[in-house]
Amino acid sequence: MPPATCARYNRGMKEGPDELLRVHACPALHDATLVLAFSGWMDGGEVSTGTVRRLVRLLGAEPVAEIDADPFYLLNFPGSMEVAALFRPALKIEAGLVASLDMPAAVFSCHESANLLLFLGREPNLRWQAFADCILAFAHRARVRQVLFVGSFGGAVPHTREPRLYVTCSEARLQSEMERYGLRRTGYEGPGSFASYLLTRAAAASLEMASLAAEIPSYLQGRNPVCIEAVTRRLAQILRLPLELAELRAESTEWEAEVSRVVAGDRELARTVRRLEQAYDEELLRQADEGGP
């Protein structure tokens, strides 16, 4: 069942999912899947948002609902300009006129024939409980059974190897099912994500949830097409989606070649990559000897 109410807005202006959710169309789904992406935390290499944004485009998914973003995000934060820049909306001015201002948005899109909802938003700065209430309320309304989050974390994988994918589940019985897709069980202790908070709420909302995280090279910054492709392929397997990924494969090949060219020109970085490759390959050999995945 959906939560009875969202947490009260700090000035008493809004309350409840009915006030914070703007539903344009209620899709006719049954036992559907909701795939979540959040920018910010766990979106290194744009693996979270890049994967779901591409799925929206490949499937032609249409927006059906959104969460009122205003109560959930900080647009400024006291401190240096470098710190404040992390919170302020991106602005583009051309020839003295404002061309765009990228305000936070939290949008659900739907592809009915695939029985699929796709969510894109920024991880909320405030009121996690209320934001989760809104997601769970719409999931209930749209008859969602399964929720999948996709994201990433920086690790010791080289860019020349397939990224390792890890999974965290809302309940133990889901682990063996996810392991069939080559996903490793997560082991972690440290700062938590909003997706992890949602995992703790899933069972009470009668939902199954899994969080998929790709290990990306910690020595790289910016968009990582190889990891986006790896996560997209795994999602296509899990969701049984017949996706055409030739364009993404070509982008990944070009990106890997360019990164390798830059690495080759930096002796210290090249040595680091070789060490990571050796450790990665030795782990694969150990797993093969032990009969692991």
Phi and psi restraints in degrees (value plus and minus 20) as a CYANA .aco file:
   2 PRO   PHI     -94.3   -54.3
   2 PRO   PSI     137.1   177.1
   3 PRO   PHI     -79.9   -39.9
   3 PRO   PSI     128.0   168.0
   4 ALA   PHI     -85.8   -45.8
   4 ALA   PSI     -59.9   -19.9
   5 THR   PHI    -170.1  -130.1
   5 THR   PSI     136.3   176.3
   6 CYS   PHI    -100.4   -60.4
   6 CYS   PSI     141.6   181.6
   7 ALA   PHI     -81.3   -41.3
   7 ALA   PSI     127.1   167.1
   8 ARG   PHI     -87.8   -47.8
   8 ARG   PSI     116.0   156.0
   9 TYR   PHI     -82.6   -42.6
   9 TYR   PSI     127.3   167.3
  10 ASN   PHI     -82.1   -42.1
  10 ASN   PSI     -43.7    -3.7
  11 ARG   PHI    -127.3   -87.3
  11 ARG   PSI      -3.8    36.2
  12 GLY   PHI      50.5    90.5
  12 GLY   PSI      -1.3    38.7
  13 MET   PHI    -104.2   -64.2
  13 MET   PSI     -51.4   -11.4
  14 LYS   PHI    -161.9  -121.9
  14 LYS   PSI     128.2   168.2
  15 GLU   PHI    -175.5  -135.5
  15 GLU   PSI     129.7   169.7
  16 GLY   PHI      65.4   105.4
  16 GLY   PSI     126.2   166.2
  17 PRO   PHI     -77.1   -37.1
  17 PRO   PSI     -51.5   -11.5
  18 ASP   PHI     -83.5   -43.5
  18 ASP   PSI     -46.2    -6.2
  19 GLU   PHI    -108.5   -68.5
  19 GLU   PSI     -54.0   -14.0
  20 LEU   PHI    -111.9   -71.9
  20 LEU   PSI     -37.8     2.2
  21 LEU   PHI    -115.8   -75.8
  21 LEU   PSI     112.4   152.4
  22 ARG   PHI    -132.5   -92.5
  22 ARG   PSI      81.9   121.9
  23 VAL   PHI    -117.7   -77.7
  23 VAL   PSI      94.7   134.7
  24 HIS   PHI    -106.4   -66.4
  24 HIS   PSI     -53.6   -13.6
  25 ALA   PHI    -174.6  -134.6
  25 ALA   PSI     117.1   157.1
  26 CYS   PHI    -118.6   -78.6
  26 CYS   PSI      87.4   127.4
  27 PRO   PHI     -87.2   -47.2
  27 PRO   PSI     127.8   167.8
  28 ALA   PHI    -110.1   -70.1
  28 ALA   PSI      61.8   101.8
  29 LEU   PHI    -133.5   -93.5
  29 LEU   PSI     146.1   186.1
  30 HIS   PHI    -170.7  -130.7
  30 HIS   PSI     106.4   146.4
  31 ASP   PHI      29.9    69.9
  31 ASP   PSI      28.0    68.0
  32 ALA   PHI    -101.2   -61.2
  32 ALA   PSI     151.3   191.3
  33 THR   PHI    -134.7   -94.7
  33 THR   PSI     116.2   156.2
  34 LEU   PHI    -132.4   -92.4
  34 LEU   PSI     101.0   141.0
  35 VAL   PHI    -123.9   -83.9
  35 VAL   PSI     106.8   146.8
  36 LEU   PHI    -128.2   -88.2
  36 LEU   PSI     122.3   162.3
  37 ALA   PHI    -156.8  -116.8
  37 ALA   PSI     115.6   155.6
  38 PHE   PHI    -148.5  -108.5
  38 PHE   PSI     112.6   152.6
  39 SER   PHI     -99.5   -59.5
  39 SER   PSI     140.8   180.8
  40 GLY   PHI      78.4   118.4
  40 GLY   PSI    -143.3  -103.3
  41 TRP   PHI     -81.1   -41.1
  41 TRP   PSI     113.8   153.8
  42 MET   PHI      46.3    86.3
  42 MET   PSI       6.8    46.8
  43 ASP   PHI    -142.3  -102.3
  43 ASP   PSI       8.7    48.7
  44 GLY   PHI     -79.9   -39.9
  44 GLY   PSI     119.7   159.7
  45 GLY   PHI      50.0    90.0
  45 GLY   PSI     -10.7    29.3
  46 GLU   PHI      36.0    76.0
  46 GLU   PSI      11.7    51.7
  47 VAL   PHI     -88.0   -48.0
  47 VAL   PSI     -60.0   -20.0
  48 SER   PHI     -88.9   -48.9
  48 SER   PSI     -83.3   -43.3
  49 THR   PHI     -89.3   -49.3
  49 THR   PSI     -55.6   -15.6
  50 GLY   PHI     -84.8   -44.8
  50 GLY   PSI     -58.4   -18.4
  51 THR   PHI     -86.5   -46.5
  51 THR   PSI     -70.6   -30.6
  52 VAL   PHI     -91.7   -51.7
  52 VAL   PSI     -56.4   -16.4
  53 ARG   PHI     -81.7   -41.7
  53 ARG   PSI     -58.8   -18.8
  54 ARG   PHI     -88.8   -48.8
  54 ARG   PSI     -58.4   -18.4
  55 LEU   PHI     -82.3   -42.3
  55 LEU   PSI     -61.3   -21.3
  56 VAL   PHI     -78.0   -38.0
  56 VAL   PSI     -63.6   -23.6
  57 ARG   PHI     -91.5   -51.5
  57 ARG   PSI     -65.2   -25.2
  58 LEU   PHI     -82.5   -42.5
  58 LEU   PSI     -57.0   -17.0
  59 LEU   PHI    -110.8   -70.8
  59 LEU   PSI     -31.7     8.3
  60 GLY   PHI      46.2    86.2
  60 GLY   PSI      14.4    54.4
  61 ALA   PHI     -86.5   -46.5
  61 ALA   PSI     121.6   161.6
  62 GLU   PHI    -127.0   -87.0
  62 GLU   PSI     120.8   160.8
  63 PRO   PHI     -81.6   -41.6
  63 PRO   PSI     115.2   155.2
  64 VAL   PHI    -145.4  -105.4
  64 VAL   PSI     -40.0     0.0
  65 ALA   PHI    -183.5  -143.5
  65 ALA   PSI     143.0   183.0
  66 GLU   PHI    -170.5  -130.5
  66 GLU   PSI     137.6   177.6
  67 ILE   PHI    -119.9   -79.9
  67 ILE   PSI     113.2   153.2
  68 ASP   PHI     -78.9   -38.9
  68 ASP   PSI      93.9   133.9
  69 ALA   PHI     -97.6   -57.6
  69 ALA   PSI     -40.8    -0.8
  70 ASP   PHI     -75.3   -35.3
  70 ASP   PSI     -63.0   -23.0
  71 PRO   PHI     -95.7   -55.7
  71 PRO   PSI     -26.7    13.3
  72 PHE   PHI    -131.4   -91.4
  72 PHE   PSI     -27.3    12.7
  73 TYR   PHI    -146.6  -106.6
  73 TYR   PSI     122.3   162.3
  74 LEU   PHI    -109.2   -69.2
  74 LEU   PSI     110.4   150.4
  75 LEU   PHI    -123.5   -83.5
  75 LEU   PSI     -23.4    16.6
  76 ASN   PHI    -171.4  -131.4
  76 ASN   PSI     135.1   175.1
  77 PHE   PHI    -167.7  -127.7
  77 PHE   PSI     111.5   151.5
  78 PRO   PHI     -79.5   -39.5
  78 PRO   PSI     118.1   158.1
  79 GLY   PHI     124.2   164.2
  79 GLY   PSI    -181.3  -141.3
  80 SER   PHI     -89.3   -49.3
  80 SER   PSI     147.3   187.3
  81 MET   PHI     -82.6   -42.6
  81 MET   PSI     -52.7   -12.7
  82 GLU   PHI     -84.6   -44.6
  82 GLU   PSI     -60.3   -20.3
  83 VAL   PHI     -90.7   -50.7
  83 VAL   PSI     -67.0   -27.0
  84 ALA   PHI     -80.5   -40.5
  84 ALA   PSI     -53.5   -13.5
  85 ALA   PHI     -83.1   -43.1
  85 ALA   PSI     -43.7    -3.7
  86 LEU   PHI     -89.6   -49.6
  86 LEU   PSI     -41.1    -1.1
  87 PHE   PHI    -126.4   -86.4
  87 PHE   PSI     -49.0    -9.0
  88 ARG   PHI     -91.1   -51.1
  88 ARG   PSI     127.5   167.5
  89 PRO   PHI     -86.7   -46.7
  89 PRO   PSI     125.0   165.0
  90 ALA   PHI     -91.0   -51.0
  90 ALA   PSI     114.0   154.0
  91 LEU   PHI    -141.1  -101.1
  91 LEU   PSI     119.9   159.9
  92 LYS   PHI    -150.2  -110.2
  92 LYS   PSI     103.5   143.5
  93 ILE   PHI    -138.3   -98.3
  93 ILE   PSI     111.2   151.2
  94 GLU   PHI    -147.7  -107.7
  94 GLU   PSI     105.8   145.8
  95 ALA   PHI      31.9    71.9
  95 ALA   PSI      20.5    60.5
  96 GLY   PHI      60.8   100.8
  96 GLY   PSI     -13.1    26.9
  97 LEU   PHI    -143.9  -103.9
  97 LEU   PSI     124.1   164.1
  98 VAL   PHI     -90.5   -50.5
  98 VAL   PSI      95.4   135.4
  99 ALA   PHI    -107.5   -67.5
  99 ALA   PSI     -55.6   -15.6
 100 SER   PHI    -182.2  -142.2
 100 SER   PSI     131.0   171.0
 101 LEU   PHI    -157.0  -117.0
 101 LEU   PSI      94.0   134.0
 102 ASP   PHI    -108.9   -68.9
 102 ASP   PSI      65.6   105.6
 103 MET   PHI     -98.1   -58.1
 103 MET   PSI     131.9   171.9
 104 PRO   PHI     -78.5   -38.5
 104 PRO   PSI     122.3   162.3
 105 ALA   PHI    -161.3  -121.3
 105 ALA   PSI     133.2   173.2
 106 ALA   PHI    -159.7  -119.7
 106 ALA   PSI      77.1   117.1
 107 VAL   PHI    -139.9   -99.9
 107 VAL   PSI     113.5   153.5
 108 PHE   PHI    -116.3   -76.3
 108 PHE   PSI     110.1   150.1
 109 SER   PHI    -138.7   -98.7
 109 SER   PSI     138.6   178.6
 110 CYS   PHI    -154.4  -114.4
 110 CYS   PSI     120.1   160.1
 111 HIS   PHI    -143.7  -103.7
 111 HIS   PSI      76.5   116.5
 112 GLU   PHI     -82.7   -42.7
 112 GLU   PSI     -60.9   -20.9
 113 SER   PHI     -84.8   -44.8
 113 SER   PSI     -44.5    -4.5
 114 ALA   PHI    -113.2   -73.2
 114 ALA   PSI     -19.4    20.6
 115 ASN   PHI      36.6    76.6
 115 ASN   PSI      26.9    66.9
 116 LEU   PHI    -155.8  -115.8
 116 LEU   PSI     114.0   154.0
 117 LEU   PHI    -132.8   -92.8
 117 LEU   PSI     123.3   163.3
 118 LEU   PHI    -146.7  -106.7
 118 LEU   PSI     109.8   149.8
 119 PHE   PHI    -138.7   -98.7
 119 PHE   PSI     112.3   152.3
 120 LEU   PHI    -146.7  -106.7
 120 LEU   PSI     106.0   146.0
 121 GLY   PHI    -185.6  -145.6
 121 GLY   PSI     153.8   193.8
 122 ARG   PHI    -112.0   -72.0
 122 ARG   PSI     121.0   161.0
 123 GLU   PHI     -76.8   -36.8
 123 GLU   PSI     108.5   148.5
 124 PRO   PHI     -86.1   -46.1
 124 PRO   PSI     121.2   161.2
 125 ASN   PHI    -101.6   -61.6
 125 ASN   PSI     -48.5    -8.5
 126 LEU   PHI    -149.9  -109.9
 126 LEU   PSI     137.1   177.1
 127 ARG   PHI      33.3    73.3
 127 ARG   PSI      37.6    77.6
 128 TRP   PHI     -78.6   -38.6
 128 TRP   PSI     -61.4   -21.4
 129 GLN   PHI     -80.8   -40.8
 129 GLN   PSI     -65.4   -25.4
 130 ALA   PHI     -86.5   -46.5
 130 ALA   PSI     -60.3   -20.3
 131 PHE   PHI     -84.9   -44.9
 131 PHE   PSI     -62.4   -22.4
 132 ALA   PHI     -83.6   -43.6
 132 ALA   PSI     -60.3   -20.3
 133 ASP   PHI     -75.3   -35.3
 133 ASP   PSI     -61.9   -21.9
 134 CYS   PHI     -87.4   -47.4
 134 CYS   PSI     -63.2   -23.2
 135 ILE   PHI     -82.2   -42.2
 135 ILE   PSI     -65.8   -25.8
 136 LEU   PHI     -88.4   -48.4
 136 LEU   PSI     -55.7   -15.7
 137 ALA   PHI     -84.5   -44.5
 137 ALA   PSI     -63.5   -23.5
 138 PHE   PHI     -90.7   -50.7
 138 PHE   PSI     -55.9   -15.9
 139 ALA   PHI     -78.8   -38.8
 139 ALA   PSI     -62.5   -22.5
 140 HIS   PHI     -84.8   -44.8
 140 HIS   PSI     -64.6   -24.6
 141 ARG   PHI     -81.7   -41.7
 141 ARG   PSI     -56.1   -16.1
 142 ALA   PHI    -110.3   -70.3
 142 ALA   PSI     -14.0    26.0
 143 ARG   PHI      41.4    81.4
 143 ARG   PSI      28.6    68.6
 144 VAL   PHI    -102.8   -62.8
 144 VAL   PSI     118.2   158.2
 145 ARG   PHI    -128.1   -88.1
 145 ARG   PSI     -56.2   -16.2
 146 GLN   PHI    -144.6  -104.6
 146 GLN   PSI     115.3   155.3
 147 VAL   PHI    -139.4   -99.4
 147 VAL   PSI     112.2   152.2
 148 LEU   PHI    -145.1  -105.1
 148 LEU   PSI     107.1   147.1
 149 PHE   PHI    -123.3   -83.3
 149 PHE   PSI     120.7   160.7
 150 VAL   PHI    -141.2  -101.2
 150 VAL   PSI     116.8   156.8
 151 GLY   PHI    -179.3  -139.3
 151 GLY   PSI    -180.3  -140.3
 152 SER   PHI    -175.6  -135.6
 152 SER   PSI     146.8   186.8
 153 PHE   PHI    -171.3  -131.3
 153 PHE   PSI     130.1   170.1
 154 GLY   PHI     -94.4   -54.4
 154 GLY   PSI     114.3   154.3
 155 GLY   PHI    -169.6  -129.6
 155 GLY   PSI    -180.6  -140.6
 156 ALA   PHI    -123.5   -83.5
 156 ALA   PSI      15.8    55.8
 157 VAL   PHI    -119.1   -79.1
 157 VAL   PSI     114.1   154.1
 158 PRO   PHI     -99.8   -59.8
 158 PRO   PSI     136.0   176.0
 159 HIS   PHI     -89.2   -49.2
 159 HIS   PSI     -34.0     6.0
 160 THR   PHI    -108.0   -68.0
 160 THR   PSI     -18.8    21.2
 161 ARG   PHI    -142.7  -102.7
 161 ARG   PSI     139.5   179.5
 162 GLU   PHI     -83.5   -43.5
 162 GLU   PSI     109.2   149.2
 163 PRO   PHI     -84.0   -44.0
 163 PRO   PSI     121.8   161.8
 164 ARG   PHI     -99.6   -59.6
 164 ARG   PSI     119.2   159.2
 165 LEU   PHI    -134.7   -94.7
 165 LEU   PSI     114.8   154.8
 166 TYR   PHI    -140.8  -100.8
 166 TYR   PSI     134.9   174.9
 167 VAL   PHI    -154.3  -114.3
 167 VAL   PSI     121.4   161.4
 168 THR   PHI    -142.4  -102.4
 168 THR   PSI     113.6   153.6
 169 CYS   PHI    -137.8   -97.8
 169 CYS   PSI     134.7   174.7
 170 SER   PHI     -96.6   -56.6
 170 SER   PSI     -38.5     1.5
 171 GLU   PHI    -171.5  -131.5
 171 GLU   PSI     132.4   172.4
 172 ALA   PHI     -81.7   -41.7
 172 ALA   PSI     -55.2   -15.2
 173 ARG   PHI     -86.9   -46.9
 173 ARG   PSI     -37.3     2.7
 174 LEU   PHI     -98.9   -58.9
 174 LEU   PSI     -39.6     0.4
 175 GLN   PHI     -82.8   -42.8
 175 GLN   PSI     -66.9   -26.9
 176 SER   PHI     -85.3   -45.3
 176 SER   PSI     -54.1   -14.1
 177 GLU   PHI     -84.1   -44.1
 177 GLU   PSI     -64.6   -24.6
 178 MET   PHI     -90.9   -50.9
 178 MET   PSI     -51.0   -11.0
 179 GLU   PHI     -86.0   -46.0
 179 GLU   PSI     -41.4    -1.4
 180 ARG   PHI     -83.5   -43.5
 180 ARG   PSI     -40.7    -0.7
 181 TYR   PHI    -117.1   -77.1
 181 TYR   PSI      -3.1    36.9
 182 GLY   PHI      57.5    97.5
 182 GLY   PSI       3.5    43.5
 183 LEU   PHI    -114.8   -74.8
 183 LEU   PSI     115.1   155.1
 184 ARG   PHI    -110.9   -70.9
 184 ARG   PSI     131.6   171.6
 185 ARG   PHI     -94.2   -54.2
 185 ARG   PSI     115.0   155.0
 186 THR   PHI     -95.4   -55.4
 186 THR   PSI     120.2   160.2
 187 GLY   PHI    -147.7  -107.7
 187 GLY   PSI      98.5   138.5
 188 TYR   PHI    -178.6  -138.6
 188 TYR   PSI     126.4   166.4
 189 GLU   PHI    -164.3  -124.3
 189 GLU   PSI     102.6   142.6
 190 GLY   PHI     142.7   182.7
 190 GLY   PSI    -181.9  -141.9
 191 PRO   PHI     -79.1   -39.1
 191 PRO   PSI     116.5   156.5
 192 GLY   PHI    -114.0   -74.0
 192 GLY   PSI     138.5   178.5
 193 SER   PHI    -123.2   -83.2
 193 SER   PSI     144.6   184.6
 194 PHE   PHI     -84.0   -44.0
 194 PHE   PSI     -55.5   -15.5
 195 ALA   PHI     -80.5   -40.5
 195 ALA   PSI     -58.9   -18.9
 196 SER   PHI     -86.3   -46.3
 196 SER   PSI     -57.2   -17.2
 197 TYR   PHI     -81.3   -41.3
 197 TYR   PSI     -62.8   -22.8
 198 LEU   PHI     -80.2   -40.2
 198 LEU   PSI     -56.7   -16.7
 199 LEU   PHI     -77.0   -37.0
 199 LEU   PSI     -57.1   -17.1
 200 THR   PHI     -94.1   -54.1
 200 THR   PSI     -35.3     4.7
 201 ARG   PHI    -119.1   -79.1
 201 ARG   PSI     -34.2     5.8
 202 ALA   PHI     -82.2   -42.2
 202 ALA   PSI     -69.8   -29.8
 203 ALA   PHI     -79.9   -39.9
 203 ALA   PSI     -61.6   -21.6
 204 ALA   PHI     -86.1   -46.1
 204 ALA   PSI     -43.1    -3.1
 205 ALA   PHI    -114.1   -74.1
 205 ALA   PSI      -8.8    31.2
 206 SER   PHI      39.9    79.9
 206 SER   PSI      19.4    59.4
 207 LEU   PHI    -142.2  -102.2
 207 LEU   PSI     128.2   168.2
 208 GLU   PHI    -115.8   -75.8
 208 GLU   PSI     115.3   155.3
 209 MET   PHI    -158.6  -118.6
 209 MET   PSI     121.6   161.6
 210 ALA   PHI    -156.5  -116.5
 210 ALA   PSI     122.8   162.8
 211 SER   PHI    -131.2   -91.2
 211 SER   PSI      97.9   137.9
 212 LEU   PHI    -122.7   -82.7
 212 LEU   PSI     104.8   144.8
 213 ALA   PHI    -147.3  -107.3
 213 ALA   PSI     107.8   147.8
 214 ALA   PHI    -111.7   -71.7
 214 ALA   PSI     115.9   155.9
 215 GLU   PHI    -103.1   -63.1
 215 GLU   PSI      99.3   139.3
 216 ILE   PHI    -132.7   -92.7
 216 ILE   PSI     136.3   176.3
 217 PRO   PHI     -80.8   -40.8
 217 PRO   PSI     104.3   144.3
 218 SER   PHI     -93.0   -53.0
 218 SER   PSI     -34.0     6.0
 219 TYR   PHI    -109.2   -69.2
 219 TYR   PSI     -18.2    21.8
 220 LEU   PHI    -134.5   -94.5
 220 LEU   PSI     130.5   170.5
 221 GLN   PHI    -142.3  -102.3
 221 GLN   PSI     139.3   179.3
 222 GLY   PHI      68.5   108.5
 222 GLY   PSI    -199.6  -159.6
 223 ARG   PHI     -78.3   -38.3
 223 ARG   PSI     115.9   155.9
 224 ASN   PHI    -140.8  -100.8
 224 ASN   PSI      69.9   109.9
 225 PRO   PHI     -81.3   -41.3
 225 PRO   PSI     -51.6   -11.6
 226 VAL   PHI     -82.9   -42.9
 226 VAL   PSI     -65.4   -25.4
 227 CYS   PHI     -91.0   -51.0
 227 CYS   PSI     -56.4   -16.4
 228 ILE   PHI     -82.0   -42.0
 228 ILE   PSI     -61.8   -21.8
 229 GLU   PHI     -84.0   -44.0
 229 GLU   PSI     -63.3   -23.3
 230 ALA   PHI     -81.5   -41.5
 230 ALA   PSI     -63.8   -23.8
 231 VAL   PHI     -89.1   -49.1
 231 VAL   PSI     -59.5   -19.5
 232 THR   PHI     -82.7   -42.7
 232 THR   PSI     -62.8   -22.8
 233 ARG   PHI     -82.8   -42.8
 233 ARG   PSI     -62.2   -22.2
 234 ARG   PHI     -86.4   -46.4
 234 ARG   PSI     -60.6   -20.6
 235 LEU   PHI     -82.8   -42.8
 235 LEU   PSI     -60.8   -20.8
 236 ALA   PHI     -80.1   -40.1
 236 ALA   PSI     -57.2   -17.2
 237 GLN   PHI     -87.0   -47.0
 237 GLN   PSI     -67.9   -27.9
 238 ILE   PHI     -83.2   -43.2
 238 ILE   PSI     -60.9   -20.9
 239 LEU   PHI    -113.0   -73.0
 239 LEU   PSI     -23.3    16.7
 240 ARG   PHI      36.0    76.0
 240 ARG   PSI      30.3    70.3
 241 LEU   PHI    -121.9   -81.9
 241 LEU   PSI     105.7   145.7
 242 PRO   PHI    -102.7   -62.7
 242 PRO   PSI      62.2   102.2
 243 LEU   PHI    -114.0   -74.0
 243 LEU   PSI     123.5   163.5
 244 GLU   PHI    -112.9   -72.9
 244 GLU   PSI      91.0   131.0
 245 LEU   PHI    -133.9   -93.9
 245 LEU   PSI      -3.7    36.3
 246 ALA   PHI     -80.6   -40.6
 246 ALA   PSI     -60.9   -20.9
 247 GLU   PHI     -82.9   -42.9
 247 GLU   PSI     -62.8   -22.8
 248 LEU   PHI     -88.3   -48.3
 248 LEU   PSI     -57.3   -17.3
 249 ARG   PHI     -82.9   -42.9
 249 ARG   PSI     -61.3   -21.3
 250 ALA   PHI     -85.4   -45.4
 250 ALA   PSI     -60.8   -20.8
 251 GLU   PHI     -83.8   -43.8
 251 GLU   PSI     -60.3   -20.3
 252 SER   PHI     -83.9   -43.9
 252 SER   PSI     -63.9   -23.9
 253 THR   PHI     -82.2   -42.2
 253 THR   PSI     -64.5   -24.5
 254 GLU   PHI     -85.0   -45.0
 254 GLU   PSI     -62.1   -22.1
 255 TRP   PHI     -84.1   -44.1
 255 TRP   PSI     -65.2   -25.2
 256 GLU   PHI     -82.2   -42.2
 256 GLU   PSI     -60.2   -20.2
 257 ALA   PHI     -83.9   -43.9
 257 ALA   PSI     -60.6   -20.6
 258 GLU   PHI     -87.7   -47.7
 258 GLU   PSI     -62.9   -22.9
 259 VAL   PHI     -83.4   -43.4
 259 VAL   PSI     -62.0   -22.0
 260 SER   PHI     -82.5   -42.5
 260 SER   PSI     -56.0   -16.0
 261 ARG   PHI     -84.1   -44.1
 261 ARG   PSI     -63.9   -23.9
 262 VAL   PHI     -86.5   -46.5
 262 VAL   PSI     -62.6   -22.6
 263 VAL   PHI     -81.4   -41.4
 263 VAL   PSI     -60.9   -20.9
 264 ALA   PHI     -80.9   -40.9
 264 ALA   PSI     -45.2    -5.2
 265 GLY   PHI    -108.4   -68.4
 265 GLY   PSI     -17.9    22.1
 266 ASP   PHI    -146.2  -106.2
 266 ASP   PSI      84.3   124.3
 267 ARG   PHI     -79.8   -39.8
 267 ARG   PSI     -64.9   -24.9
 268 GLU   PHI     -84.9   -44.9
 268 GLU   PSI     -64.5   -24.5
 269 LEU   PHI     -85.5   -45.5
 269 LEU   PSI     -58.3   -18.3
 270 ALA   PHI     -82.2   -42.2
 270 ALA   PSI     -60.2   -20.2
 271 ARG   PHI     -84.2   -44.2
 271 ARG   PSI     -60.2   -20.2
 272 THR   PHI     -80.9   -40.9
 272 THR   PSI     -64.7   -24.7
 273 VAL   PHI     -84.2   -44.2
 273 VAL   PSI     -60.3   -20.3
 274 ARG   PHI     -83.1   -43.1
 274 ARG   PSI     -60.0   -20.0
 275 ARG   PHI     -83.4   -43.4
 275 ARG   PSI     -61.6   -21.6
 276 LEU   PHI     -85.6   -45.6
 276 LEU   PSI     -59.4   -19.4
 277 GLU   PHI     -83.3   -43.3
 277 GLU   PSI     -63.4   -23.4
 278 GLN   PHI     -83.1   -43.1
 278 GLN   PSI     -65.4   -25.4
 279 ALA   PHI     -83.9   -43.9
 279 ALA   PSI     -59.7   -19.7
 280 TYR   PHI     -82.9   -42.9
 280 TYR   PSI     -67.2   -27.2
 281 ASP   PHI     -87.4   -47.4
 281 ASP   PSI     -58.2   -18.2
 282 GLU   PHI     -84.9   -44.9
 282 GLU   PSI     -56.6   -16.6
 283 GLU   PHI     -85.5   -45.5
 283 GLU   PSI     -60.3   -20.3
 284 LEU   PHI     -81.1   -41.1
 284 LEU   PSI     -61.1   -21.1
 285 LEU   PHI     -84.9   -44.9
 285 LEU   PSI     -61.1   -21.1
 286 ARG   PHI     -82.3   -42.3
 286 ARG   PSI     -62.0   -22.0
 287 GLN   PHI     -84.3   -44.3
 287 GLN   PSI     -59.8   -19.8
 288 ALA   PHI     -83.8   -43.8
 288 ALA   PSI     -61.4   -21.4
 289 ASP   PHI     -86.0   -46.0
 289 ASP   PSI     -52.7   -12.7
 290 GLU   PHI    -109.1   -69.1
 290 GLU   PSI     -22.9    17.1
 291 GLY   PHI      56.3    96.3
 291 GLY   PSI       3.2    43.2
 292 GLY   PHI    -103.7   -63.7
 292 GLY   PSI    -196.9  -156.9
